[in-house]
């Protein structure tokens, strides 16, 4: 559980709200009694699993909105890791004693999700063993420990500062665990170098959130906090020296996890019926189809333009490439100023929200969202992300974080970035991260009355939904059916396709950087800076990049199946609200629930 960021959760009574049969006015039959008993047992086990996870992962508990452990820090020592394994095995053994066929349909879904998570946790700890070779595990936890307490006002500031003080006091021990656990011979060079660059970022969090507010504490609290900060500074300096002098020079691990581990990790991460081979086959077919559609748009937007390239009905690969690139240049010409990216993202979010409201595409959230500069400790992996509050933290803001252009970038680097994140791409980014993408989906999903499902919400569902909305908005005529917006939308979708191919290409097929860059810059038309960043991300992570493509395919397939079933009665808003009402399980379960199919 601690190997990934837990999503937002909602406390609700688990018994009686997970698909059990309604009470009967007559005496219950043996069958209904068995159902009721099974659901009650599963409700108890669900709560036990949640309590166990919150105790073992206090930082995740804070992110979820369970603030019982805000002063504690995850124990990533070898002993702490072993306690986690034993807890997962015990929970799994209890789950196996429950006859899932006797559960209500919603509980059958949650039982399948719980089983997948427990098996994944055990495999991660005992087989993948990231805690022995991935230093980012420790760095991310240290930053999140402070950020999750201070970014949102879920409690009075003095109370959160006291919790932060306690956690700051424990971070030096976290760094000590990293030095004890990590085997430089197994640590990939790229992971070591990335953490060496990010290590100081935790002090910027202290400077931003903690230091300016010390006077909110009484004299004793201020003294304790100041001492803790000085201890943290010393610990960060000690950690930096170890990173620079020991870990980076001696890091010799392979960032590629290999076919066997990749396939198993992919199975756990996606919880999908698609195999690696099927994902690759479908992605390659989509790559060819989408490039063909882009060529068709190029023929339209470049028609009669001076100097337009040749655009025959049956182009060669070079002719197709040249025409699409020329059409994209028209879109690249419209780009934000270097210091206006965040401002333009906000305007784009306002525009997409108004479009959804005007066209009545789905129910809009009534909770606030803020566009912020991405915190320094989280930069270097993605350009933007959506950070939703834990639904236990009522009426708090969602953050749509955008990474600023680094101050040390030269004009060529900046131009490459802004060509990639041109004005139309900024619109797509705000659709994906904001409305009707992650922000809206998170709000809807948070209303589902299962804490377990909220904690284990599917990245496949969430990322797939965000990609689905990009196409859906274009189909509904966003930006007045602008063909260049359609072209950029298809290019953005190509990135999703490329993500899936890149991930297995790197970790299974031993792709070189040149092979990866060719896929991204040639086949998917990405700018050099974007592709270079994704190459780094593909080395730092595995089995996450395919979630966008696989999730989108399952969302497209589900909508098609529902449309075919409902025919003339199909209503887009009703469909969207219903698919979002299930609390973001893996898409295949949402489909089974929606179409009244067996839960498998």
Backbone torsions as a table, in degrees:
resi	resn	phi	psi	omega
1	UNK	NA	-37.6	-176.1
2	UNK	-78.0	-5.0	-179.3
3	UNK	-80.6	-7.0	178.2
4	UNK	-143.3	158.4	-178.2
5	UNK	-72.0	121.4	177.5
6	UNK	-70.8	142.1	178.5
7	UNK	-85.6	179.0	-177.2
8	UNK	-65.9	148.9	-178.5
9	UNK	-129.9	159.6	176.9
10	UNK	-127.9	126.6	175.8
11	UNK	-74.5	133.3	175.0
12	UNK	-156.1	156.9	174.4
13	UNK	-66.8	122.2	-175.0
14	UNK	-79.4	-34.5	179.8
15	UNK	-74.9	133.5	173.9
16	UNK	87.2	-3.9	-179.3
17	UNK	-123.7	14.6	-175.3
18	UNK	-113.8	31.8	174.9
19	UNK	95.3	16.1	177.9
20	UNK	-69.8	159.1	178.3
21	UNK	-69.1	149.2	176.6
22	UNK	-67.1	149.0	179.3
23	UNK	-59.0	142.8	179.7
24	UNK	-98.7	146.5	178.2
25	UNK	-74.3	-18.4	179.4
26	UNK	-101.7	174.8	-179.8
27	UNK	-61.4	136.1	-178.1
28	UNK	-67.1	144.0	175.3
29	UNK	-79.1	169.2	177.4
30	UNK	-61.1	-35.2	-178.4
31	UNK	-67.4	-46.0	-179.9
32	UNK	-67.5	-33.2	176.7
33	UNK	-65.1	-39.4	178.1
34	UNK	-65.3	-41.8	177.2
35	UNK	-60.1	-47.5	-177.5
36	UNK	-62.2	-41.9	-179.9
37	UNK	-65.4	-42.1	179.9
38	UNK	-64.6	-42.9	179.2
39	UNK	-64.2	-38.1	179.0
40	UNK	-65.5	-42.6	178.0
41	UNK	-62.8	-40.8	-179.3
42	UNK	-68.6	-36.0	176.9
43	UNK	-60.6	-42.3	178.7
44	UNK	-64.6	-42.6	179.8
45	UNK	-66.3	-39.4	178.4
46	UNK	-59.6	-46.0	-179.8
47	UNK	-66.0	-36.9	178.0
48	UNK	-64.1	-42.5	178.5
49	UNK	-62.1	-43.9	-179.8
50	UNK	-62.4	-46.3	179.7
51	UNK	-62.1	-39.3	178.8
52	UNK	-63.4	-47.1	-179.2
53	UNK	-63.4	-40.8	-179.0
54	UNK	-63.9	-38.6	178.9
55	UNK	-68.8	-39.8	-178.5
56	UNK	-77.4	-25.5	-176.0
57	UNK	-129.7	73.1	-177.8
58	UNK	-58.7	-34.7	-179.2
59	UNK	-66.9	-42.3	175.5
60	UNK	-63.6	-37.5	178.4
61	UNK	-59.1	-42.6	177.8
62	UNK	-61.7	-44.2	-179.6
63	UNK	-62.9	-35.1	179.7
64	UNK	-72.8	-31.2	-177.7
65	UNK	112.3	10.3	173.4
66	UNK	-95.8	107.9	-169.9
67	UNK	-102.6	22.4	177.4
68	UNK	-70.1	-23.2	-172.6
69	UNK	-120.9	29.0	-175.4
70	UNK	-64.3	-19.8	-179.9
71	UNK	-92.9	-3.2	-175.5
72	UNK	-102.8	166.4	179.7
73	UNK	-133.7	143.0	178.1
74	UNK	-54.9	140.2	176.8
75	UNK	-92.8	103.3	-179.5
76	UNK	-99.8	18.0	172.8
77	UNK	-68.5	167.8	178.4
78	UNK	-58.2	-40.1	179.1
79	UNK	-65.9	-40.1	178.0
80	UNK	-63.5	-40.1	177.8
81	UNK	-62.8	-41.1	-179.4
82	UNK	-65.2	-38.4	176.7
83	UNK	-61.0	-37.1	178.0
84	UNK	-64.7	-42.2	178.7
85	UNK	-62.6	-47.1	-178.5
86	UNK	-62.5	-39.5	179.3
87	UNK	-64.7	-42.5	180.0
88	UNK	-64.5	-42.0	179.8
89	UNK	-64.0	-39.3	-179.9
90	UNK	-66.8	-42.1	178.5
91	UNK	-65.1	-40.9	179.5
92	UNK	-63.4	-40.2	178.9
93	UNK	-62.1	-39.4	177.5
94	UNK	-67.2	-39.0	179.5
95	UNK	-62.9	-40.0	-177.7
96	UNK	-66.0	-17.3	178.8
97	UNK	-82.2	-9.8	-178.8
98	UNK	-94.3	131.7	176.6
99	UNK	-79.8	99.8	-173.9
100	UNK	-65.7	-21.7	179.0
101	UNK	-67.6	-16.7	179.8
102	UNK	-91.4	-1.6	-179.3
103	UNK	-84.7	155.3	168.8
104	UNK	-62.9	162.3	-172.4
105	UNK	-60.5	-42.2	179.9
106	UNK	-65.2	-38.5	177.4
107	UNK	-69.4	-31.0	174.4
108	UNK	-62.0	-40.1	176.4
109	UNK	-63.4	-48.6	-178.1
110	UNK	-64.0	-35.5	178.1
111	UNK	-64.8	-40.6	178.0
112	UNK	-65.2	-40.6	179.0
113	UNK	-65.8	-42.9	-179.5
114	UNK	-63.5	-45.5	179.6
115	UNK	-59.1	-45.4	179.4
116	UNK	-60.0	-41.9	-178.1
117	UNK	-67.6	-43.6	-179.0
118	UNK	-65.4	-43.6	177.3
119	UNK	-63.1	-38.3	178.2
120	UNK	-65.0	-43.8	179.7
121	UNK	-60.0	-45.0	-179.8
122	UNK	-63.5	-44.3	-179.9
123	UNK	-64.5	-42.1	179.8
124	UNK	-61.0	-43.2	-176.6
125	UNK	-73.3	-38.4	-170.8
126	UNK	-98.0	-27.9	-176.2
127	UNK	-109.7	-55.2	179.7
128	UNK	-68.7	-43.4	174.3
129	UNK	55.0	46.5	-179.5
130	UNK	-58.9	-28.8	-179.3
131	UNK	-65.8	-14.1	177.2
132	UNK	-97.4	-10.9	-177.3
133	UNK	-138.5	-7.7	-177.9
134	UNK	-113.1	100.3	-177.8
135	UNK	-67.0	-17.4	179.7
136	UNK	-65.6	-24.8	177.0
137	UNK	-54.9	-42.5	-176.3
138	UNK	-80.4	-41.9	-179.1
139	UNK	-63.6	-44.9	-179.7
140	UNK	-63.9	-40.1	-179.6
141	UNK	-65.0	-42.3	-179.2
142	UNK	-61.2	-46.1	179.6
143	UNK	-66.4	-44.2	-178.4
144	UNK	-65.6	-30.0	-179.3
145	UNK	-58.6	-38.7	179.4
146	UNK	-86.5	-47.6	-174.7
147	UNK	-59.5	-41.5	-177.2
148	UNK	-65.9	-24.7	178.0
149	UNK	-82.2	-34.8	-167.3
150	UNK	-103.7	-18.7	-172.8
151	UNK	-73.0	-28.5	-176.6
152	UNK	-125.3	147.2	-175.2
153	UNK	-91.8	64.8	179.6
154	UNK	-81.2	-13.7	179.3
155	UNK	-151.1	164.2	178.3
156	UNK	-55.4	144.7	-176.1
157	UNK	-55.5	-44.2	179.4
158	UNK	-59.0	-37.9	179.2
159	UNK	-64.8	-42.9	179.9
160	UNK	-69.1	-33.7	177.2
161	UNK	-65.9	-36.7	177.2
162	UNK	-64.5	-42.0	177.2
163	UNK	-64.6	-41.5	179.3
164	UNK	-63.1	-38.5	177.7
165	UNK	-58.1	-47.3	-179.0
166	UNK	-62.7	-40.2	179.4
167	UNK	-70.6	-39.7	178.1
168	UNK	-59.4	-37.1	178.4
169	UNK	-64.2	-26.4	-176.3
170	UNK	-93.1	-15.1	-176.6
171	UNK	-62.2	-37.6	175.9
172	UNK	-55.3	-35.5	177.6
173	UNK	-69.3	-33.6	175.6
174	UNK	-62.0	-44.5	177.5
175	UNK	-63.1	-38.0	178.0
176	UNK	-63.6	-38.4	176.9
177	UNK	-63.2	-39.2	178.0
178	UNK	-60.7	-45.8	-178.6
179	UNK	-66.5	-32.4	179.8
180	UNK	-77.3	-36.3	-172.6
181	UNK	-86.8	-36.6	-172.1
182	UNK	-74.7	130.1	176.8
183	UNK	-102.1	107.3	-177.1
184	UNK	-51.8	-31.1	-180.0
185	UNK	-65.6	-21.8	179.8
186	UNK	-102.9	-11.3	-176.8
187	UNK	-82.0	122.3	176.2
188	UNK	-65.1	144.6	-178.8
189	UNK	-57.8	-41.3	-177.0
190	UNK	-63.7	-35.7	178.1
191	UNK	-69.1	-42.7	179.8
192	UNK	-63.3	-44.7	-179.0
193	UNK	-66.3	-38.9	180.0
194	UNK	-64.0	-45.5	-179.9
195	UNK	-67.8	-34.7	177.2
196	UNK	-61.1	-33.7	178.1
197	UNK	-77.2	-31.3	-174.9
198	UNK	-89.9	-15.3	-170.4
199	UNK	-54.5	-41.9	-177.4
200	UNK	-71.0	-13.4	-175.7
201	UNK	-61.2	-27.3	-179.8
202	UNK	-65.4	-30.4	177.4
203	UNK	-70.4	-31.1	176.5
204	UNK	-67.6	-31.8	174.8
205	UNK	-64.0	-42.0	177.7
206	UNK	-63.1	-43.1	-179.9
207	UNK	-64.5	-34.4	-176.7
208	UNK	-80.4	-47.0	-169.5
209	UNK	-103.3	-29.3	-169.4
210	UNK	-100.6	-60.0	-172.5
211	UNK	-54.0	-44.4	-178.6
212	UNK	-65.3	-12.9	-174.3
213	UNK	-115.4	12.4	-177.6
214	UNK	-57.2	-33.5	-176.7
215	UNK	-69.3	-3.4	175.4
216	UNK	-76.0	-12.5	-179.7
217	UNK	-97.8	160.0	174.1
218	UNK	-74.3	177.1	-173.0
219	UNK	-58.9	-43.1	-179.6
220	UNK	-66.1	-41.5	179.1
221	UNK	-64.5	-39.6	178.1
222	UNK	-63.4	-43.3	-178.3
223	UNK	-64.1	-43.1	179.7
224	UNK	-63.9	-42.7	-179.0
225	UNK	-65.8	-42.8	179.1
226	UNK	-61.4	-40.0	178.0
227	UNK	-64.9	-40.7	179.1
228	UNK	-63.7	-41.0	179.7
229	UNK	-64.7	-42.1	177.9
230	UNK	-62.8	-39.2	177.1
231	UNK	-64.6	-37.6	178.4
232	UNK	-66.2	-42.6	178.8
233	UNK	-59.0	-42.8	178.5
234	UNK	-65.4	-39.9	-179.9
235	UNK	-67.4	-39.4	177.8
236	UNK	-64.8	-41.6	178.3
237	UNK	-63.8	-42.2	177.9
238	UNK	-63.4	-42.3	179.1
239	UNK	-65.3	-39.5	179.8
240	UNK	-63.3	-41.2	178.9
241	UNK	-64.2	-40.3	178.1
242	UNK	-66.0	-41.0	178.6
243	UNK	-62.5	-47.7	-175.3
244	UNK	-72.9	-38.2	-172.0
245	UNK	-95.7	-26.5	-175.0
246	UNK	-114.8	-56.5	-171.4
247	UNK	-70.8	-53.4	-176.8
248	UNK	-60.2	-48.2	-178.4
249	UNK	-65.0	-26.6	-174.2
250	UNK	-106.8	2.1	-179.3
251	UNK	-68.4	119.4	-175.0
252	UNK	-130.8	9.2	-176.6
253	UNK	-74.4	161.9	177.8
254	UNK	-96.1	124.9	179.2
255	UNK	-71.3	-15.2	178.8
256	UNK	-81.5	127.3	-176.5
257	UNK	-89.8	-10.9	175.3
258	UNK	86.5	161.5	-171.1
259	UNK	-60.5	-46.8	-174.3
260	UNK	-62.8	-50.3	180.0
261	UNK	-69.0	-36.5	-179.3
262	UNK	-62.4	-46.7	-177.7
263	UNK	-62.3	-40.6	179.8
264	UNK	-69.7	-42.5	179.0
265	UNK	-64.0	-39.7	179.1
266	UNK	-62.7	-41.7	179.9
267	UNK	-61.0	-45.1	178.9
268	UNK	-68.1	-42.4	-174.5
269	UNK	-67.7	-39.3	-174.8
270	UNK	-90.8	-35.7	-173.2
271	UNK	49.6	48.3	-176.2
272	UNK	-120.7	161.3	177.6
273	UNK	-83.1	-9.0	-178.2
274	UNK	-82.9	132.0	176.6
275	UNK	-86.8	171.3	176.8
276	UNK	-56.5	-44.1	-178.6
277	UNK	-63.7	-41.9	-180.0
278	UNK	-67.7	-37.7	177.1
279	UNK	-62.4	-46.0	179.6
280	UNK	-61.8	-43.9	-179.1
281	UNK	-63.6	-44.6	-179.0
282	UNK	-68.4	-37.3	179.9
283	UNK	-65.8	-42.2	179.2
284	UNK	-64.7	-38.0	177.5
285	UNK	-65.9	-41.3	178.7
286	UNK	-66.0	-37.9	178.8
287	UNK	-58.0	-45.1	-179.5
288	UNK	-66.8	-44.0	-178.0
289	UNK	-63.7	-45.9	-175.9
290	UNK	-67.1	-40.4	177.2
291	UNK	-61.5	-36.4	176.1
292	UNK	-63.6	-41.8	177.6
293	UNK	-64.8	-39.1	179.0
294	UNK	-64.9	-37.2	178.0
295	UNK	-64.5	-38.5	177.6
296	UNK	-62.3	-40.2	176.9
297	UNK	-66.6	-40.7	178.7
298	UNK	-58.7	-39.3	178.8
299	UNK	-60.9	-32.4	-179.2
300	UNK	-78.5	-51.3	-172.4
301	UNK	-75.1	-20.5	-179.7
302	UNK	-98.4	-4.6	-177.3
303	UNK	-58.1	130.7	176.9
304	UNK	67.0	8.5	177.1
305	UNK	-80.9	137.1	179.4
306	UNK	-58.9	134.2	177.3
307	UNK	76.3	10.5	179.5
308	UNK	-63.6	142.7	-179.7
309	UNK	-71.2	166.2	175.8
310	UNK	-64.4	136.4	-177.8
311	UNK	-135.4	69.8	-179.5
312	UNK	-69.2	164.3	-178.9
313	UNK	-62.8	-35.5	179.4
314	UNK	-120.4	81.9	-173.0
315	UNK	-76.3	155.9	168.1
316	UNK	-75.5	170.9	178.3
317	UNK	-59.8	-42.5	179.8
318	UNK	-64.7	-40.6	179.6
319	UNK	-66.7	-40.9	177.2
320	UNK	-62.8	-45.5	-179.2
321	UNK	-60.6	-46.9	-177.3
322	UNK	-63.7	-42.7	-178.2
323	UNK	-66.6	-44.3	-179.8
324	UNK	-64.8	-42.3	178.7
325	UNK	-61.6	-40.2	179.2
326	UNK	-65.1	-39.3	178.1
327	UNK	-67.2	-40.2	178.7
328	UNK	-63.5	-31.0	178.1
329	UNK	-58.5	-33.3	177.8
330	UNK	-63.2	-36.7	178.4
331	UNK	-75.2	-38.6	-178.1
332	UNK	-63.3	-24.7	-177.1
333	UNK	-66.5	-21.8	179.9
334	UNK	-102.8	98.3	-174.2
335	UNK	-139.9	156.5	-179.5
336	UNK	-74.6	161.9	173.0
337	UNK	-71.3	159.3	-176.0
338	UNK	-53.6	-39.0	-175.5
339	UNK	-100.1	15.8	-176.2
340	UNK	-117.9	9.7	-175.6
341	UNK	-61.8	-47.8	-178.9
342	UNK	-66.2	-41.3	178.6
343	UNK	-61.8	-42.9	179.1
344	UNK	-68.0	-34.4	177.5
345	UNK	-63.5	-38.7	178.2
346	UNK	-64.5	-44.8	179.2
347	UNK	-63.1	-38.8	178.8
348	UNK	-65.7	-38.1	178.2
349	UNK	-64.6	-41.3	176.8
350	UNK	-60.4	-40.6	-177.9
351	UNK	-67.3	-46.1	-178.4
352	UNK	-66.6	-36.0	177.9
353	UNK	-64.4	-43.2	178.8
354	UNK	-63.3	-36.6	179.8
355	UNK	-65.6	-44.4	178.8
356	UNK	-61.5	-41.0	179.8
357	UNK	-67.0	-46.0	-177.1
358	UNK	-62.6	-39.1	-176.7
359	UNK	-94.1	1.3	176.3
360	UNK	51.6	53.7	-174.6
361	UNK	-84.5	-26.1	178.5
362	UNK	-173.6	166.2	178.9
363	UNK	-71.0	129.0	-177.4
364	UNK	-87.4	150.2	178.9
365	UNK	-66.7	154.5	172.9
366	UNK	-111.6	15.7	179.6
367	UNK	-106.1	148.7	-174.5
368	UNK	-74.8	157.9	173.8
369	UNK	-136.5	138.7	177.7
370	UNK	-121.1	136.0	171.4
371	UNK	-91.5	125.5	-175.0
372	UNK	-129.4	162.1	169.3
373	UNK	-71.8	133.0	-179.5
374	UNK	-60.9	131.1	177.0
375	UNK	-57.1	143.9	-172.7
376	UNK	-58.1	-38.0	-175.1
377	UNK	-69.3	-13.6	-179.0
378	UNK	-105.3	1.4	-179.1
379	UNK	-79.1	158.7	174.0
380	UNK	103.9	-5.2	179.0
381	UNK	-114.6	-50.0	-179.5
382	UNK	-131.0	153.9	179.8
383	UNK	-75.7	-31.5	-178.8
384	UNK	-152.1	157.6	172.7
385	UNK	-155.2	161.6	175.9
386	UNK	-107.6	126.8	-178.7
387	UNK	-116.0	97.8	-178.6
388	UNK	-85.9	148.0	177.2
389	UNK	-73.0	155.8	170.7
390	UNK	-65.5	131.9	-177.8
391	UNK	-61.8	-13.5	171.2
392	UNK	-66.7	-26.5	178.0
393	UNK	-90.7	90.7	-171.3
394	UNK	-69.5	140.8	171.1
395	UNK	61.4	30.5	175.4
396	UNK	-99.6	161.5	-172.5
397	UNK	-78.2	148.5	164.9
398	UNK	-88.9	140.5	177.5
399	UNK	-106.0	125.7	171.6
400	UNK	-102.3	100.3	-172.1
401	UNK	-94.7	131.8	179.3
402	UNK	-122.1	130.3	-179.8
403	UNK	-78.3	127.6	178.7
404	UNK	-71.6	159.6	174.7
405	UNK	-69.1	125.3	-178.4
406	UNK	-56.6	140.1	-177.6
407	UNK	-62.3	-28.2	-175.2
408	UNK	-89.2	6.1	177.9
409	UNK	-74.2	140.3	176.1
410	UNK	-83.4	175.5	-175.4
411	UNK	-61.1	-36.2	-179.1
412	UNK	-65.7	-42.9	178.5
413	UNK	-64.5	-41.6	179.9
414	UNK	-64.4	-43.8	-179.6
415	UNK	-62.5	-40.6	178.7
416	UNK	-61.8	-43.2	179.9
417	UNK	-63.3	-45.7	-175.0
418	UNK	-74.8	-23.8	171.9
419	UNK	-67.4	-41.3	177.6
420	UNK	-67.5	-47.1	-179.6
421	UNK	-99.9	57.9	177.4
422	UNK	-70.1	177.2	-172.3
423	UNK	-60.6	-39.2	179.2
424	UNK	-71.1	-34.2	176.9
425	UNK	-67.6	-34.2	175.6
426	UNK	-60.8	-38.8	175.5
427	UNK	-60.9	-44.9	-179.5
428	UNK	-65.4	-37.8	178.8
429	UNK	-63.4	-39.2	-179.8
430	UNK	-73.7	-29.7	172.1
431	UNK	-65.9	-46.5	-176.0
432	UNK	-65.7	-50.4	-175.2
433	UNK	-84.6	-26.6	-173.6
434	UNK	-109.3	-105.9	-177.6
435	UNK	-115.4	125.1	8.2
436	UNK	-100.5	30.8	-176.2
437	UNK	-86.1	-124.7	-170.1
438	UNK	-59.1	-45.2	-177.7
439	UNK	-59.0	-49.0	-178.7
440	UNK	-67.6	-43.9	-179.5
441	UNK	-61.8	-42.0	179.7
442	UNK	-62.1	-37.7	178.5
443	UNK	-65.5	-46.4	178.6
444	UNK	-63.9	-48.3	-175.4
445	UNK	-62.4	-32.5	-178.9
446	UNK	-66.4	-12.3	-179.5
447	UNK	-86.4	-10.0	-178.1
448	UNK	-71.9	133.1	-171.9
449	UNK	-84.0	56.7	172.4
450	UNK	-141.5	110.1	178.4
451	UNK	-60.6	-40.4	-178.1
452	UNK	-59.4	-47.4	-178.3
453	UNK	-66.9	-34.7	178.8
454	UNK	-65.1	-42.2	179.2
455	UNK	-65.5	-37.0	-175.9
456	UNK	-103.3	27.4	-177.8
457	UNK	-55.1	141.6	-170.4
458	UNK	-80.2	123.8	172.3
459	UNK	-62.8	-32.9	177.1
460	UNK	-61.0	-46.2	178.2
461	UNK	-62.7	-48.9	-173.8
462	UNK	-65.4	-49.3	-178.6
463	UNK	-70.1	-38.9	177.9
464	UNK	-62.6	-40.5	177.9
465	UNK	-61.4	-44.8	-178.2
466	UNK	-60.4	-41.2	177.7
467	UNK	-69.6	-40.4	177.2
468	UNK	-55.8	-42.6	-176.3
469	UNK	-66.5	-29.0	177.7
470	UNK	-59.7	-49.6	179.3
471	UNK	-67.6	-42.1	-177.7
472	UNK	-59.9	-43.7	-179.8
473	UNK	-64.1	-40.5	177.5
474	UNK	-63.9	-42.8	179.8
475	UNK	-63.0	-29.8	-179.3
476	UNK	-84.6	0.1	173.6
477	UNK	95.9	23.0	-179.1
478	UNK	-56.4	142.5	-175.4
479	UNK	56.2	42.7	173.7
480	UNK	56.1	42.0	178.2
481	UNK	55.2	33.9	179.3
482	UNK	-59.9	118.9	-179.0
483	UNK	-63.8	-29.1	177.7
484	UNK	-72.0	-31.9	173.1
485	UNK	-64.8	-42.1	177.3
486	UNK	-60.0	-41.6	179.8
487	UNK	-62.6	-45.0	-179.7
488	UNK	-69.0	-35.4	176.3
489	UNK	-61.3	-42.4	177.7
490	UNK	-66.0	-37.0	176.7
491	UNK	-64.1	-41.4	178.3
492	UNK	-62.8	-38.8	176.8
493	UNK	-66.6	-35.6	175.2
494	UNK	-58.7	-33.4	177.9
495	UNK	-63.3	-40.4	177.1
496	UNK	-61.8	-45.0	178.2
497	UNK	-62.2	-45.8	-179.1
498	UNK	-63.2	-35.8	178.2
499	UNK	-55.3	-46.2	-177.7
500	UNK	-65.5	-43.1	179.6
501	UNK	-69.5	-39.7	-179.0
502	UNK	-62.8	-44.2	-174.7
503	UNK	-60.6	-49.5	179.8
504	UNK	-77.1	-27.1	175.0
505	UNK	-63.1	-41.2	-178.6
506	UNK	-73.7	-49.6	-169.4
507	UNK	-87.0	-17.9	-178.6
508	UNK	-116.7	-43.8	-173.1
509	UNK	-95.0	4.9	174.9
510	UNK	58.1	40.9	177.5
511	UNK	-60.0	143.9	171.5
512	UNK	-83.7	169.8	176.2
513	UNK	-60.3	-38.9	-179.5
514	UNK	-62.3	-41.6	178.5
515	UNK	-63.7	-43.4	-180.0
516	UNK	-64.3	-44.5	-178.4
517	UNK	-66.8	-34.2	178.0
518	UNK	-64.3	-44.3	177.6
519	UNK	-57.4	-46.3	-173.2
520	UNK	-77.1	-46.6	-174.3
521	UNK	-83.2	-34.3	179.8
522	UNK	-90.2	-63.6	-174.3
523	UNK	-65.8	-37.8	-175.3
524	UNK	-108.3	2.5	171.8
525	UNK	61.5	29.4	178.8
526	UNK	-80.7	151.1	174.8
527	UNK	-71.8	157.2	-176.1
528	UNK	-56.2	-44.4	-176.5
529	UNK	-66.0	-41.1	178.7
530	UNK	-64.6	-44.7	-178.8
531	UNK	-65.3	-40.0	179.6
532	UNK	-63.3	-39.9	177.4
533	UNK	-66.0	-38.0	179.2
534	UNK	-69.6	-34.0	175.7
535	UNK	-60.5	-41.4	176.6
536	UNK	-64.6	-44.6	-179.2
537	UNK	-62.1	-38.7	179.9
538	UNK	-65.4	-29.5	176.8
539	UNK	-77.6	-33.6	-175.5
540	UNK	-81.3	-20.6	-176.1
541	UNK	-134.9	167.5	175.5
542	UNK	-152.0	146.1	176.7
543	UNK	68.4	8.6	174.5
544	UNK	-101.0	-39.4	-178.5
545	UNK	-58.3	-33.8	179.4
546	UNK	-71.5	-12.4	-176.6
547	UNK	-60.0	-33.8	-178.8
548	UNK	-63.3	-50.0	-175.7
549	UNK	-70.8	-50.2	-176.7
550	UNK	-64.4	-43.0	178.1
551	UNK	-61.8	-41.8	178.8
552	UNK	-63.1	-43.3	179.1
553	UNK	-59.8	-41.7	-178.3
554	UNK	-70.2	-33.9	174.8
555	UNK	-67.3	-45.0	177.5
556	UNK	-59.2	-44.7	-178.3
557	UNK	-64.5	-39.5	-178.6
558	UNK	-66.4	-45.8	179.3
559	UNK	-61.0	-41.4	179.4
560	UNK	-61.5	-43.2	-179.4
561	UNK	-64.4	-39.9	179.2
562	UNK	-68.9	-40.6	177.1
563	UNK	-60.0	-42.7	-179.7
564	UNK	-65.4	-36.1	180.0
565	UNK	-72.8	-40.7	-173.9
566	UNK	-88.7	-23.5	177.6
567	UNK	59.5	-128.0	-176.8
568	UNK	-65.9	-16.8	-179.9
569	UNK	-84.3	-3.3	-177.6
570	UNK	-66.4	131.4	177.2
571	UNK	-127.4	124.8	-171.9
572	UNK	-64.1	-44.9	-179.9
573	UNK	-62.7	-43.5	179.8
574	UNK	-62.1	-40.0	178.2
575	UNK	-62.9	-48.7	-178.2
576	UNK	-59.8	-47.7	-178.7
577	UNK	-63.0	-35.5	-178.9
578	UNK	-72.2	-46.3	-178.1
579	UNK	-63.3	-30.2	179.1
580	UNK	-81.6	-10.8	-173.9
581	UNK	-82.5	-7.2	-173.2
582	UNK	-89.5	1.4	175.5
583	UNK	81.8	24.9	175.2
584	UNK	57.3	55.7	167.9
585	UNK	-79.4	171.8	170.2
586	UNK	-49.7	141.4	-168.1
587	UNK	-58.2	-34.5	-177.4
588	UNK	-61.4	-31.2	177.4
589	UNK	-74.1	-38.6	176.2
590	UNK	-61.2	-39.6	178.1
591	UNK	-64.2	-44.0	-180.0
592	UNK	-63.9	-38.2	177.5
593	UNK	-67.0	-44.0	-176.1
594	UNK	-67.7	-37.8	-177.1
595	UNK	-95.1	6.5	179.0
596	UNK	56.8	44.1	177.8
597	UNK	-98.1	161.5	175.9
598	UNK	-58.8	142.9	177.5
599	UNK	-80.6	114.0	-176.1
600	UNK	-124.5	NA	NA
